[in-house]
Amino acid sequence: MKALEKVAALKEGKTTIGSPVMGKALRSTLFSMATPIHDTEGKVIGALAGTVDLAKPNFLSRITDNSYGKTGGYLLIAPKVRTIVFATDKKRIMEVLHAIGIDPFIDHAIDGWEGSGITRTPLGVEVLASTKGRPKIIENVVQKIA
C-alpha cells in the first residue's frame, strides 16, 4: 500500500484499499487496506492496516472459490487499474482488461453500471455476464455464464 493511502486513513478518516500488486517475495497477488481508529469523540487516533495475499484462503475466497452453474464464475475487478484482482479461474488473476473503448460491457461496468449483457472472454468466447457494484471495499463483481 502506498504511503498516501495509509495517510488518507489517518488524515481523512476514511478506509482505503490499495491497488493490487504482484508481491516480489511471495510471487502472488497482494492488496492492502487501511482503516482509521476513532476515539469516543470521533477523532482519528490511529489506523489499522493489513495486506491480503490472494494466493491463500481469505475473505474473498467464499465468492471466487465457487462456480456459477457448471461453467460460470466470478471476477473481482479493480476499476481504477482495470485489472482482475481475484477470479474463479485463477489464471485470470492480475489480467489487465481491454483498453477503454474496446468492450462496452466492461467500460460500463467499470463506470458503475449494473446489469447483464453479452461480452467476450479474452479467448473470444461469447458469454452472458452480469455486474453488480459493491461497497467501496469491493469495487465490482462480475459474474459470467459461459
C-alpha positions in Angstrom: 0.0 0.0 0.0 1.3 3.4 -0.9 2.1 5.8 1.9 -0.6 8.2 0.6 -3.3 5.6 1.0 -2.3 5.0 4.6 -2.2 8.7 5.2 -5.8 9.0 3.9 -6.9 6.6 6.6 -5.2 8.8 9.3 -5.8 12.3 8.0 -9.1 12.0 6.2 -10.6 9.3 8.5 -11.6 7.0 5.7 -11.0 3.4 4.8 -8.7 2.9 1.8 -7.9 0.0 -0.5 -4.6 -0.2 -2.3 -4.3 -1.3 -5.9 -3.4 -4.9 -6.4 0.3 -5.7 -6.9 2.4 -8.8 -7.6 4.4 -9.4 -4.5 8.1 -9.8 -5.2 9.0 -12.1 -2.4 5.8 -14.1 -2.3 5.1 -14.1 -6.1 1.4 -13.8 -5.5 -1.2 -11.0 -5.9 -1.5 -8.8 -2.8 -3.5 -5.8 -1.9 -3.6 -3.7 1.3 -6.3 -2.0 3.3 -6.2 0.7 6.0 -9.0 2.0 8.2 -9.0 4.7 10.8 -9.4 4.0 14.5 -11.6 6.7 16.3 -11.8 7.7 19.9 -15.2 8.2 21.6 -15.4 11.7 20.2 -14.8 10.5 16.7 -11.3 11.8 16.4 -8.8 9.6 14.5 -6.2 8.3 16.9 -4.6 5.6 14.7 -5.1 3.3 11.9 -5.4 -0.5 11.3 -3.7 -1.7 8.2 -3.2 -5.1 6.7 -2.3 -6.9 3.5 -4.3 -9.7 1.8 -2.4 -12.5 0.0 -4.8 -13.6 -2.7 -2.9 -16.9 -3.2 -4.1 -18.0 0.3 -7.6 -18.5 1.6 -9.1 -15.2 2.5 -12.5 -13.4 2.9 -12.9 -13.2 -0.9 -12.5 -17.0 -1.3 -16.1 -17.6 -0.3 -17.2 -15.9 -3.5 -14.5 -16.9 -6.0 -13.9 -20.5 -4.9 -17.3 -21.3 -6.2 -18.5 -21.6 -9.8 -21.8 -20.3 -11.1 -23.6 -23.3 -12.5 -21.4 -25.7 -14.5 -19.2 -23.3 -16.4 -19.7 -19.8 -14.9 -17.6 -18.0 -12.4 -16.8 -14.7 -10.8 -14.3 -11.9 -11.3 -13.4 -9.2 -8.8 -12.2 -6.1 -10.7 -10.1 -3.1 -9.5 -11.7 -0.5 -11.8 -9.0 2.2 -11.3 -6.4 0.0 -12.8 -8.8 -2.1 -15.0 -7.4 -5.3 -13.5 -8.9 -8.6 -12.4 -7.9 -8.9 -8.7 -9.4 -12.3 -8.0 -11.3 -14.8 -10.1 -12.8 -18.3 -10.0 -10.4 -19.0 -12.9 -7.1 -18.3 -11.1 -5.3 -17.9 -14.4 -7.1 -14.6 -14.8 -5.8 -13.0 -11.6 -3.9 -9.8 -12.4 -5.2 -9.9 -16.0 -5.5 -6.3 -17.4 -8.8 -5.7 -19.0 -9.2 -4.3 -22.5 -8.4 -0.6 -23.1 -11.3 1.8 -22.9 -13.5 1.6 -26.0 -12.9 -2.0 -26.9 -15.5 -3.7 -24.8 -18.5 -1.5 -24.0 -19.8 -4.0 -21.3 -16.5 -3.7 -19.4 -16.4 0.0 -19.8 -20.0 0.4 -18.5 -19.3 -2.0 -15.6 -16.2 0.0 -14.5 -18.2 3.2 -14.8 -20.6 1.8 -12.2 -23.4 0.4 -14.4 -25.1 -2.6 -13.0 -26.9 -5.2 -15.2 -26.4 -8.0 -17.7 -25.1 -8.2 -21.2 -23.2 -10.1 -23.8 -19.4 -9.8 -23.9 -16.4 -11.9 -25.0 -13.7 -13.5 -22.9 -10.0 -12.8 -23.8 -10.2 -16.1 -25.9 -13.1 -14.7 -27.9 -15.8 -16.8 -26.4 -19.2 -15.0 -26.2 -20.6 -15.1 -22.7 -23.6 -13.6 -20.8 -22.2 -11.6 -17.9 -23.7 -9.6 -15.1 -22.1 -6.8 -13.0 -23.0 -5.6 -9.6 -21.3 -2.7 -7.8 -20.3 -3.4 -4.2 -19.5 -1.2 -1.3 -16.3 0.7 -1.7 -14.2 -2.1 -0.3 -15.1 -4.4 -3.2 -15.5 -2.2 -6.3 -17.1 -4.5 -8.9 -18.0 -8.2 -9.1 -18.7 -9.7 -12.5 -20.4 -13.0 -12.9 -20.1 -14.8 -16.2 -22.2 -17.6 -17.6 -20.4 -19.4 -20.4 
